[in-house]
Amino acid sequence: MKTVVISGYYGYDNIGDEALLASIISALKSELPDLRIVVLSAQPGQTRSRYGVEAVSRLNPISIITALSKADLFISGGGSLLQDVTGPLTIPYYLGIAAVAGLLGKPVMFYAQGIGPVNRPFGRMLVRLIANRVDMITLRDPASADLLREIGVTQPPVEITADPVFGTELDITADPYAALGITPPGKPVAGIFIREWPGPAGWKKAVAGMADSMYDRGWEAMFVPMQYPGDNAPAKEIAGMMKNKPHLIEQGLNFMQAVGLVSSMKIVVGMRLHALIIAAVAGVPMVGLSYDPKVSEFLASIGQPVVEDLASVTSLRLVGEIEEVIANLDNIRQKLLTDKTALRRKALRNSQIAADLLTGKTK
């Protein structure tokens, strides 16, 4: 029985990262049903019970080294792991584990990662030093490949694939509101997926004005947290600026609950990358609010609108973007559903490559 160890931002109740993990596990099991999977998690017990895999603490060096010593492949990913926006220790943490795996003689794969921003010289040096020694890199967007080349990563094979969530068959048949004990809205819903952002707070007033405009057209606005409870604080602040009372989802969701809610919406307005990815998979038109290059890069890759100037955005600008999408809902939905087939194929390349590494088909 082959064993793979997976490292990422897992066990923190972030729906986007949990969606990644669920998708990676599903894809790997489809390739190798008997595969033993060990996840490095902040909540190993939760990860074990939720996904039916093994898990150890991501902060326990002895547990990590023990798991790596028994592995046939180490996977770092997916997600935005190699970036220094979240702090100076992020890159050393993830690359440190990859380096240990390499020292133990284990094949290392960077799996569907999004790279950057990497602004600190030390971080760029670490990326160049360690990424050049891994066995395979798959990336979710071309900009990540460009950044790796700029940093000086030229040795391992690199393939641009797609986010693993695109490889998942989503069950959108269940009633999402019944599962959450929520009365279904009686009108079309605009789903709003925001997070806190350290820049000027004027964007919150713009989002409030945009959300009120949904009521003016006979729709309703619903704020949904991708990371609970962190995303609820800005949502409540924005709700307090509104003339109308929006729906606030004030509970933590799992991946499939988020999928159900997104699938029931007419449009998604979001800062959270995986809310937008889930919308794309479900064929729900969207407008992105970019707080990070990864949001802009994803929306550009699927030809959907994005507002990039959060520091100066106005409600008039947001409403204009949304009105243009609403005027073309059917065409946009059809395009998203048509494009999904190719994106699914690219997403599944990640697990196919991992399986080849495990079975010795790729050197």
C-alpha positions as CSV (number, residue, x, y, z in Angstrom):
1,M,0.0,0.0,0.0
2,K,1.4,3.4,-1.0
3,T,1.4,6.3,1.4
4,V,1.1,10.0,0.6
5,V,1.6,12.9,3.1
6,I,-0.3,16.1,2.4
7,S,0.7,19.5,3.7
8,G,-1.4,22.7,3.4
9,Y,-3.5,25.1,5.4
10,Y,-5.8,22.4,6.7
11,G,-7.8,22.1,9.9
12,Y,-8.5,25.8,10.3
13,D,-12.2,25.7,9.3
14,N,-11.5,27.7,6.1
15,I,-14.0,26.4,3.6
16,G,-11.7,27.2,0.7
17,D,-8.9,25.1,2.0
18,E,-11.2,22.3,3.2
19,A,-12.7,22.3,-0.3
20,L,-9.1,21.8,-1.7
21,L,-8.4,19.0,0.7
22,A,-11.7,17.2,0.0
23,S,-11.0,17.5,-3.7
24,I,-7.4,16.3,-3.5
25,I,-8.4,13.3,-1.4
26,S,-11.2,12.4,-3.8
27,A,-9.0,12.7,-6.9
28,L,-6.2,10.7,-5.4
29,K,-8.5,7.9,-4.3
30,S,-10.0,7.8,-7.7
31,E,-6.5,7.1,-9.1
32,L,-5.3,4.8,-6.4
33,P,-8.3,3.4,-4.3
34,D,-6.0,1.7,-1.7
35,L,-3.8,4.8,-1.1
36,R,-3.0,5.6,2.5
37,I,-3.3,9.4,3.0
38,V,-1.9,11.3,6.0
39,V,-2.8,15.0,6.3
40,L,-0.9,17.5,8.4
41,S,-3.7,19.4,10.1
42,A,-4.3,21.9,12.8
43,Q,-7.2,19.7,14.0
44,P,-6.1,16.1,13.3
45,G,-9.2,14.6,15.0
46,Q,-11.6,16.6,12.9
47,T,-9.7,15.9,9.7
48,R,-9.7,12.2,10.4
49,S,-13.4,12.0,11.0
50,R,-14.4,14.4,8.2
51,Y,-12.4,12.8,5.4
52,G,-11.7,9.2,6.6
53,V,-8.0,9.7,6.3
54,E,-5.1,9.7,8.8
55,A,-3.9,13.0,10.2
56,V,-1.2,14.3,12.5
57,S,-0.6,17.8,14.0
58,R,0.9,20.2,11.5
59,L,2.9,21.8,14.4
60,N,4.4,18.6,15.9
61,P,7.9,18.1,14.4
62,I,8.2,14.5,15.6
63,S,4.8,13.5,14.2
64,I,5.6,15.2,10.9
65,I,9.0,13.5,10.5
66,T,7.5,10.1,11.5
67,A,4.8,10.5,8.9
68,L,7.3,11.6,6.2
69,S,9.6,8.7,7.0
70,K,6.8,6.2,6.0
71,A,5.7,8.1,3.0
72,D,6.1,7.2,-0.7
73,L,5.2,10.8,-1.8
74,F,5.0,14.2,-0.1
75,I,2.4,16.7,-1.5
76,S,2.6,20.4,-0.7
77,G,-0.6,22.0,-1.7
78,G,-2.9,23.1,-2.9
79,G,-3.6,26.7,-2.3
80,S,-1.5,29.8,-1.8
81,L,1.2,28.4,0.4
82,L,4.3,30.1,-1.0
83,Q,3.5,33.7,-0.3
84,D,4.7,36.1,2.4
85,V,1.6,38.3,2.7
86,T,0.4,36.4,5.7
87,G,3.7,36.8,7.5
88,P,7.5,36.0,7.3
89,L,7.1,32.4,8.6
90,T,4.7,31.1,6.0
91,I,7.2,30.2,3.4
92,P,9.8,28.8,5.8
93,Y,7.1,26.5,7.3
94,Y,5.9,25.0,4.1
95,L,9.3,24.8,2.4
96,G,10.9,23.4,5.6
97,I,8.6,20.4,5.5
98,A,9.3,19.9,1.8
99,A,13.1,20.1,2.6
100,V,12.8,17.5,5.3
101,A,10.9,15.2,2.9
102,G,13.6,15.6,0.3
103,L,16.3,14.9,2.9
104,L,14.5,11.7,3.8
105,G,14.7,10.7,0.1
106,K,11.0,11.1,-0.6
107,P,9.6,12.4,-3.9
108,V,8.1,15.9,-3.4
109,M,5.3,17.4,-5.5
110,F,4.0,21.0,-5.3
111,Y,0.3,20.3,-6.1
112,A,-1.8,22.9,-7.8
113,Q,-0.2,25.7,-6.0
114,G,-0.7,29.4,-6.5
115,I,2.6,31.2,-6.0
116,G,3.1,34.7,-4.6
117,P,3.3,37.4,-3.8
118,V,6.9,36.7,-2.5
119,N,8.3,40.1,-1.6
120,R,11.0,39.4,1.0
121,P,14.5,38.5,-0.3
122,F,14.8,35.7,2.2
123,G,11.6,34.2,1.0
124,R,12.6,34.4,-2.6
125,M,15.9,32.8,-1.8
126,L,14.2,29.9,0.0
127,V,11.8,29.3,-2.9
128,R,14.7,29.3,-5.3
129,L,16.8,26.9,-3.1
130,I,14.1,24.4,-2.3
131,A,11.7,24.5,-5.2
132,N,14.6,23.7,-7.6
133,R,15.0,20.4,-5.8
134,V,11.4,19.1,-5.9
135,D,10.4,16.4,-8.3
136,M,7.3,18.0,-9.9
137,I,5.4,21.3,-9.7
138,T,1.8,21.8,-10.9
139,L,0.4,25.3,-10.7
140,R,-3.2,26.6,-10.9
141,D,-2.4,29.7,-13.0
142,P,0.2,31.0,-15.6
143,A,1.2,33.9,-13.4
144,S,2.5,31.5,-10.8
145,A,4.8,29.9,-13.4
146,D,6.0,33.4,-14.4
147,L,6.9,34.2,-10.8
148,L,8.8,31.0,-10.3
149,R,10.8,31.7,-13.4
150,E,11.5,35.2,-12.2
151,I,12.7,33.9,-8.9
152,G,15.0,31.4,-10.6
153,V,13.1,28.1,-10.3
154,T,14.1,26.3,-13.5
155,Q,15.0,22.7,-12.6
156,P,11.8,20.7,-11.9
157,P,9.1,20.0,-14.5
158,V,6.3,22.5,-14.3
159,E,2.7,22.0,-15.6
160,I,-0.1,24.6,-15.4
161,T,-3.3,22.7,-14.4
162,A,-6.3,24.1,-12.5
163,D,-7.6,24.3,-9.0
164,P,-8.4,20.9,-7.6
165,V,-12.0,21.9,-6.8
166,F,-12.7,22.0,-10.6
167,G,-12.1,18.2,-10.5
168,T,-14.9,17.6,-8.0
169,E,-18.4,16.5,-9.0
170,L,-20.5,18.7,-6.8
171,D,-23.8,17.4,-5.4
172,I,-26.2,20.4,-5.8
173,T,-29.5,18.5,-5.4
174,A,-30.0,18.8,-1.6
175,D,-31.9,21.8,-0.1
176,P,-29.1,23.9,1.4
177,Y,-31.4,25.9,3.6
178,A,-33.1,22.9,5.3
179,A,-29.7,21.5,6.2
180,L,-28.8,24.8,8.0
181,G,-32.2,25.3,9.6
182,I,-32.7,28.5,7.6
183,T,-35.9,29.7,6.0
184,P,-35.3,29.9,2.2
185,P,-35.4,33.4,0.8
186,G,-38.5,34.0,-1.4
187,K,-36.6,36.0,-4.0
188,P,-33.5,35.7,-6.1
189,V,-30.3,35.8,-4.0
190,A,-27.1,37.7,-4.5
191,G,-24.5,35.9,-2.4
192,I,-21.8,38.1,-0.9
193,F,-18.5,36.5,0.3
194,I,-16.2,38.9,1.9
195,R,-13.3,38.9,4.3
196,E,-11.5,41.5,6.4
197,W,-9.1,43.6,4.5
198,P,-6.5,45.9,6.1
199,G,-6.8,48.7,3.5
200,P,-9.1,51.8,3.6
201,A,-12.5,50.9,4.8
202,G,-14.4,52.7,2.1
203,W,-15.0,49.5,0.2
204,K,-17.4,48.4,3.0
205,K,-19.7,51.3,2.3
206,A,-19.5,50.5,-1.4
207,V,-20.5,46.9,-0.8
208,A,-23.4,48.1,1.5
209,G,-24.7,50.3,-1.3
210,M,-24.4,47.5,-3.8
211,A,-26.2,45.1,-1.5
212,D,-29.1,47.6,-1.0
213,S,-29.3,47.9,-4.8
214,M,-30.3,44.2,-4.9
215,Y,-33.4,45.0,-2.8
216,D,-34.2,47.8,-5.2
217,R,-34.5,45.3,-8.0
218,G,-36.5,42.8,-6.0
219,W,-33.7,40.5,-5.0
220,E,-32.1,39.7,-1.6
221,A,-28.5,39.9,-0.4
222,M,-27.0,37.1,1.7
223,F,-23.6,37.3,3.4
224,V,-21.9,33.9,3.7
225,P,-18.6,33.3,5.7
226,M,-16.0,31.1,4.1
227,Q,-14.0,31.3,7.3
228,Y,-16.2,31.4,10.5
229,P,-16.3,33.5,12.6
230,G,-13.7,35.8,11.0
231,D,-15.7,36.7,8.0
232,N,-18.7,37.6,10.0
233,A,-17.3,40.7,11.6
234,P,-17.0,42.7,8.3
235,A,-20.3,41.3,7.2
236,K,-22.1,42.6,10.3
237,E,-20.3,45.9,9.9
238,I,-21.6,46.2,6.3
239,A,-25.1,45.1,7.3
240,G,-25.1,48.0,9.8
241,M,-24.5,50.4,6.9
242,M,-27.4,49.2,4.8
243,K,-31.0,50.5,4.5
244,N,-32.3,46.9,4.2
245,K,-31.7,43.9,6.5
246,P,-29.7,41.3,4.6
247,H,-29.4,37.6,5.4
248,L,-26.4,36.8,7.5
249,I,-25.2,33.2,7.8
250,E,-23.9,33.2,11.3
251,Q,-22.6,29.7,11.6
252,G,-19.7,27.7,10.3
253,L,-20.3,25.8,7.1
254,N,-18.7,22.8,5.6
255,F,-17.7,22.5,1.9
256,M,-20.9,20.8,0.7
257,Q,-23.1,23.3,2.6
258,A,-21.3,26.1,0.9
259,V,-21.7,24.4,-2.4
260,G,-25.4,24.1,-1.8
261,L,-25.8,27.8,-0.9
262,V,-23.7,29.0,-3.9
263,S,-25.6,26.8,-6.3
264,S,-28.9,28.3,-5.2
265,M,-27.8,31.8,-5.9
266,K,-28.4,34.0,-9.0
267,I,-25.1,35.8,-8.7
268,V,-22.0,35.7,-6.4
269,V,-20.0,38.8,-5.4
270,G,-16.9,37.7,-3.7
271,M,-13.4,38.4,-2.3
272,R,-13.0,34.7,-1.3
273,L,-11.3,32.8,-4.1
274,H,-13.0,29.5,-3.5
275,A,-16.4,31.1,-3.3
276,L,-15.7,32.2,-6.8
277,I,-14.3,28.8,-7.9
278,I,-17.4,27.0,-6.5
279,A,-19.6,29.5,-8.3
280,A,-17.8,28.8,-11.6
281,V,-18.1,25.0,-11.1
282,A,-21.9,25.5,-10.3
283,G,-22.4,27.8,-13.3
284,V,-23.3,30.8,-11.1
285,P,-22.3,34.2,-12.6
286,M,-20.0,36.3,-10.5
287,V,-18.2,39.6,-9.9
288,G,-14.9,39.4,-8.0
289,L,-13.5,41.9,-5.5
290,S,-9.8,41.5,-5.6
291,Y,-7.8,41.9,-2.4
292,D,-5.1,39.6,-3.7
293,P,-3.6,38.9,-7.2
294,K,-4.9,35.3,-7.0
295,V,-8.5,36.6,-7.3
296,S,-7.7,38.7,-10.3
297,E,-5.7,35.9,-12.0
298,F,-8.5,33.4,-11.5
299,L,-11.2,35.6,-12.9
300,A,-9.1,36.7,-15.8
301,S,-8.5,33.0,-16.6
302,I,-12.2,32.3,-16.9
303,G,-13.2,35.7,-18.5
304,Q,-15.3,37.0,-15.6
305,P,-15.4,40.5,-14.2
306,V,-13.3,41.7,-11.3
307,V,-13.0,45.0,-9.4
308,E,-9.4,45.5,-8.4
309,D,-9.3,48.9,-6.9
310,L,-10.8,48.1,-3.5
311,A,-9.2,51.1,-1.9
312,S,-11.2,53.5,-4.1
313,V,-14.2,51.5,-5.2
314,T,-17.6,53.0,-5.1
315,S,-21.1,51.5,-4.9
316,L,-21.8,53.0,-8.3
317,R,-18.9,51.1,-9.8
318,L,-20.0,47.8,-8.1
319,V,-23.6,48.2,-9.2
320,G,-22.5,48.9,-12.7
321,E,-20.5,45.7,-12.9
322,I,-23.3,43.7,-11.4
323,E,-26.0,45.1,-13.7
324,E,-23.9,44.1,-16.7
325,V,-23.7,40.6,-15.4
326,I,-27.4,40.4,-14.6
327,A,-28.2,41.6,-18.1
328,N,-26.3,38.5,-19.4
329,L,-27.0,35.9,-16.8
330,D,-28.0,33.1,-19.2
331,N,-25.1,33.6,-21.5
332,I,-22.6,33.7,-18.7
333,R,-24.1,30.6,-17.0
334,Q,-23.8,28.7,-20.3
335,K,-20.2,29.8,-20.8
336,L,-19.2,28.7,-17.3
337,L,-20.8,25.3,-17.7
338,T,-19.2,24.8,-21.1
339,D,-15.8,25.8,-19.8
340,K,-16.0,23.5,-16.8
341,T,-15.3,20.4,-18.8
342,A,-11.8,21.6,-19.9
343,L,-11.1,22.9,-16.4
344,R,-12.1,19.6,-14.8
345,R,-9.7,17.8,-17.2
346,K,-6.9,20.1,-16.2
347,A,-7.7,19.8,-12.5
348,L,-7.5,16.0,-12.6
349,R,-4.0,16.2,-14.2
350,N,-2.8,17.0,-10.6
351,S,-3.9,13.6,-9.2
352,Q,-2.8,11.8,-12.4
353,I,0.7,13.2,-12.0
354,A,0.8,12.3,-8.3
355,A,-0.3,8.8,-9.1
356,D,2.5,8.5,-11.7
357,L,5.0,9.6,-9.1
358,L,3.7,7.0,-6.6
359,T,3.8,4.2,-9.1
360,G,7.1,5.1,-10.6
361,K,5.8,6.1,-14.0
362,T,7.3,9.6,-13.6
363,K,10.9,10.2,-12.8
